[in-house]
Amino acid sequence: MHTMSRPRRSVVATAFHSLVWVMAAVATGVHPPLRAAAPHKDNPDGSRPNILLILADDLGYGDVGCYNPASKVPTPHLDRLAREGMRFTDAHSPSTVCTPTRYSLLTGRMAFRTGYRGVFVGVGGPCLIEPGRLTLPQMLRDQGYATALIGKWHVGLTFLDRDGNRITRGGVEGVELIDHTRPIPDAPVHRGFDRFFGTACCPTTDFLYAYIDGDRIPVPPETPLDKTRLPQHAYSRDNRPGLVAPDFDLERVDQVFLEKSREFLAAHVRRSPDQPFFLLHSAQAVHLPSFPADEFKGRTDAGPHGDFIFEFDHIVGELLGTLERLGVADNTLVIVTSDNGPETTSVIHMRADHAHDGARPWRGMKRDQWEGGHRVPFIARWPGRIPAASESDETICLTDVMATCAAFAGATLPDDAAEDSFDVSGVLLGRTNGAPVREFTLHQTISLALAIRQGPWKYLDHRGSGGNNYGRGELQSFALPDTAPGAPGQLYNLAHDPGETRNLYFAHPEIAADLKARLEGAKASGRTAPLRRPSPTAAITAPGGPLKVFVLAGQSNMEGQGMIAADPKRNGGQGSLEFLVGNPATAPVFAHLRDPAGDWRVRDDVWIHYLDRKGPLTVGYGARSDRIGPELGFGNVVGDRLGERVLLIKLAWGGKSLAVDFRPPGAGGETGPFYRTLIGETKRLLADPGTEFPELRGAQAELVGFGWHQGWNDRVNQQFNDAYETNLAHFIRDVRRDLGAPGLPFVIAETGMSGHAETHPRALSLMRAQAAVAAYPEFARNVGFVGTKDFFRAKEISPSGQAYHWNSNAETYYLIGDAMGRAMLELLDLPRSKPALTRPAPDA
């Protein structure tokens, strides 16, 4: 039932906000376009709430005063939030441990469906969230929200070593291998968050004690953890050995997270008051070790862990206060919950030392399938919309956050996303018809043991707790008698036996069998949520006018190192774009890059998205903003000829091989992380280019070509070199398959770094392999090859002597892109509009 006070009158929506700092970070991979739904019936004016989701770590149901009158820890801010909003008494984390719960919260899908068992530590990865999966933040981002995550991630990350290879070693050794100059390719900013500041795993328990900002660690860890300098008590013994960054104070992590969240909110209101935000504040508290900051030590009569719970409550109060000071509290949906039940150590010692029970009134704790392991606090407030001082006994799961936020944001989820997420917006607004939202709810443990709940009945498809061992150690005293010896599972009626003390498996075999069958059906079907609408297949389009899309992919030379500015100290500025435009010998070829005012031309018909940069095509989209790459020549050629709007999706990273980093699935072995990112990013941008380019909102996106310029990192490795031809052929086939584009025109630009003078056997072998693939009969008339030897310019007429980056010669990069564009037009059966750009090397 639901008990509610009379809702206060509606409050006029106040200003929305947006993200500053790193706006255009790469988001999630493939996901189908979201259909804009009608405004929620509670928002006839079309307004959407800001969303602040505060996720505690290991906060138990009995740790919060409004859930446990016998609690020995004051939680005034959480209690106030409950008075001003709705308190759920039957809310559940999807899992009894961190990693799977966070995956499920962020995707709306139960994590057991991935097959991953356990939790991540140290440099563990790759990211459990698949590149092609729609996430909660990406869904909101697609609806116009700015998105930020501050705090703990713990869904896996890929860290790279100095050779650009994924680190697979664990422990301190793995941390020592990190190349901190390389970005993390599957960070939260690649899964839907515009902004991320936090840690890879549990902040104060892990081998890697350092903050991540965006997709890099700005202050690397360098000092071994000295445990003797940390507090010593019953709740402080969880630290793994590791390396610590100079700015990482284990006793102030939560205060750092708080400050970063407050900075985000304040900057948001100041800079973009008309955009809604989604902020996930993912706290360290109250995961062990219990290290409250100095100002919270001794603030309760419940010891260090009690002080830590009190600090978390204070953080909630500070974030609520920030919303109020900024004038946005009335149009912000605030949710506070926890990722699972309380840790065994804290429960055991808090019960013995302070008569406080973080799991009260339930059996079990973190890791257990019994209620204490996954029944969690869940409090929601949206002033004027969610009835104040209300309570709900609706059974909900944290997977439901995604569908519920979609309803409030005006999005309709596709069927291949959020498969276990139910919309509980009607419950929150006090508008229910009496029928439960969920027919049943699934639960899982760290070992992938499963359970199912329907009404008062709960079936555990395993013996024992599913997590902790109650047959030995300190937990032995909490073991209960087995009331159904020999039963392969457990059946409880929570209405009559909330403590799960009597296993009714043999007493009600028909109910156990029915729930077992439903559980198996939910596993086999891949979903529990009802179907919403058909999902798009390979034809990826958005409504509106035509938009021709080309992908330009590869490694450092596709990134582009052609220098723009002329430096007189470097060969008189020769080879730079400024020199080429101003030099009489080259001006006829390159003068069109200047506009009548003498500025660099900015096209209004060609756009480019290059990782963290996006906009109309002009100079400055090379590896750095002072460089160009092949995109400039390519974009001008296809833009001039097509007569339609063009979008270039440039996906290139330095130091990457086809054998490992871009390794296609068809080559066998582990698919390369940058292959996955390439496919995911391409599909994301094709699905709705308007999410990144307001000018293209509503455009029909058509993928029409793919350009590839890569090979150096396979050239320098004999094993990689030998496999290059086979890998490239698989790459073309797999890209076409995964993008749903059979016969997609594909242009290969040769890796001819030293021009016609090249003699190195591996270099010649790689160039032959690239040309050979283009000559395969299966690729006739849909794969083109561009020789690049003619575009080589010696270091004496180039801005630098970096031969492996074409001596930084802007002319070389432009000519490569120009030639790729012309080859692409031929594959599209479009005649060239003017002859190819060729000329002798300019005089010194």
C-alpha positions, 0 to 999 in steps of 0.5 A: 500500500501507499500512504501519502500526505497531501501533495503541496502545490506545483512549483514553477520549473526553475532554470536547467543547467549544463555541463562545463569542463570537458563537454565533447568527451566521447560517449557510448558506442552503438545504440539505436535512436531514441524516440522522443515521447510525449512529455510526462503527464505530470509535466504538461508544460514539457519540463523535465527534471534535473536528476541527482542520483546519490549512490552510497556504497554498502549502506544498509537498510538499518543504517538509516534512521527513517528505516530503523528506529533503533539506529545508533547513527544520526541521519538527519538529512536522509530523514529530512529527505524522506519527510519531503519525498517518498521512502520505498520499503521494498527496494532492491539492488540488482546484486549483492556486490558492487560491480554487477549492481553498477552495471545494472543501474547504468544499463537497466539490464541484470549483470548476470546476462553478461556472464561476468563473475566477481568484481573488478580490482586494480586495473581490471577490465575491460569495461563491462558495459559493452560499447554498443549498449545504451546507458542511463547517462547516454539515454539522458544525453540523447534527450538533451541532458548534460551528464556527469559522474563524480566518484566510484566507477567500478564497472571495469576499465582498460588501462594501457602500457607503454606499448599501447597494449591492454594491461592484464596483470593484476595487483601492484604489478599491473598498476606499475605498467600503466602508461599515464600518457595514454587515454583510457579507451572505455572510461565513463566518458565513453559510456554516456557521461560528459564529465567524469572525476573519480576512481576506477574501483573502490577508492580506498581499498584498491591497488590503484589509489589515484583519481581519474579525470575524464579518461586519464590519471592526471596525477599518477600514483608513485608511492607504495601505500603505508598502512601504518600511517592510516587509522587502526581499528576494527573497520580499517583493515581492508586496504590492499597494497598499492601505489598512491598518488601524491594528491590522494588522501584516503581519509578525504576521498568523499570530501573531494568527491563532494567538492567536485559535485558542488563545482559541477552543479555551480558551474552548470547553473552559471553557464547553461541555465536552460539545459537539464542535468544528470549527476551521479554522485557515487560515494566511497562511503560507507565502504570499508575501510571506515575512514571518516574525514577528521571533522567527522571523527567522534561525531557519533557514539557508534565508533568509526563506522558510525562516524562514516555513516554520519559523514555520508548523511552530511554529504547528502545534506550538502548536495541538497543545500547546494541545489537550494542555494542555486535555486534549482531544488524545486525542479530536481529529482533527487534519489538516494540509495545504496549498491547493496547491503552492509559489509559483514565486518561492519555488521558484526562489530557494530552489533557487538560494540554499539548495538547497531544493526545495519541489516535490520530487520533482515537476514543476511548481509552484503554478498548474501541472497537473503534480504539483508544482502540486497534490500536497500534504502531508496528515497526520492524527492521532487518537490510538488510532484512526488508527494511529501512524507509518502511511503511505498511498499512497491517492489522495485529494483535499481534497474528501474531507474533507467526506465523511470528517468526515461519517462520523466525525460520524455524518451521511449527506450528501444527493446534492445536496451534496459531489458530489466528496467520498469517504469515506476514514475507512476508510483513516485507520483502517487498514481497507481491502479493498485496492480504491481509494476513488476510481476517478479524481480530477479536477484543475483550474487557475486557467484551468479547465484540467482533468486526470483521474487513474486509477491510474498514468495521468494525462491533462491535457486541454490543452497546457502547464502549464495555469498558468505560462508556461515559455516566458519569464522565470525559468521558462524554464530549467525547461522540459522538451522536448515529447515529443509535438509536436502532441498536444492533451493530455498522458498520463503514467504516474506509476508509470514516470515520476513526473517527467512527462517523457514525454508518451504521448498518441500512444503510448497513444491508447486510454488517452488517449481513455478518460480523456478520455471519463471526464473529459467524463462527470464534467463532464456528470454534475455529480459523481464521488462515488457516489450516497448517498440521494435528496434532499428536494425542495420539501416541506421537512419534518423528522420529529416534531410539527407546527410552523407556520412564517411568514417576516417579511421586509423592511427597517428597519421590519420590523426594528422601531424601536418603543421598549420603555422609557419615557423621560420626557425624550421626550414623557413616555415616550409611544408606548413599550411601557412607556407603552402597558401602563401608560396607562389609555387603552391598557392594555386593548389591551396589558396581555396583554404582561405576565405576572402577575409584571409581567415581559414575557410570554415565550411557550412556543408561539411561537419566533423566529429573527432573524439573530443572535438566537433564542428564545421570542417576547417583546419585544426582537426589534426592530432592537435588543434595546430595540425591537420590530417587527411580529413581536410583534403578528403572533406573538401573533395567530397564536400565539393562534389556531393552537393549534400551535407557531409559528416566526417566521423574521424576515429584515430588514435596514435600507436595502434596496431591492426593485430591487437588494438583494431583487431577485427572479430573475424581474425580470432582471438580477443577483439581489439578495444579500438575496433569496438570503440570504432563500431560503437561510436560510428553507430552512435553518431549515425543513430542521431547526429543531432545529439552532437550537432544541433544543425543536423537535428532530424537529418537522415544519416546515410553511411556511404564510405570508409577511409583507412590509413594505418599500418606503422605499428604493424610494420615494426612488428614482424608477427603483426606484419605477416598477418596484416593482409589477412587482418585487413581483409577481416577488418573490412568484412567485419566493419561492413557486417557490424555497421550493417552496410554490405559493400560499403565503399572502402578506401585504403591509403598506403603506409608509404612513409619514405616515398619511393626511397623506401627499402625496409623489407617490413615496410615494403611487405606491409604496402604490398599487403595493403594493395593486395587486399584492395585487389581481392576479387570479392572487393572489386569495385568497392575497395580502392587503394591510394598509393602515397609514395608521391606525397612524401616530402623530405625533411629539408622542406618540411616543418620537422624531421619526424619521418614516421609522421611524414615530417609534419608536412601539411602538404603530404597530409592534405594530398593523402586526404585529397587522393582518398576523397577522389578514390571514394568518389570513383567507388561511389561512381561519381566523376571527379570535379577537377583533376587530382592535385599533383605537382613537383616538390617545391624548391627549398 
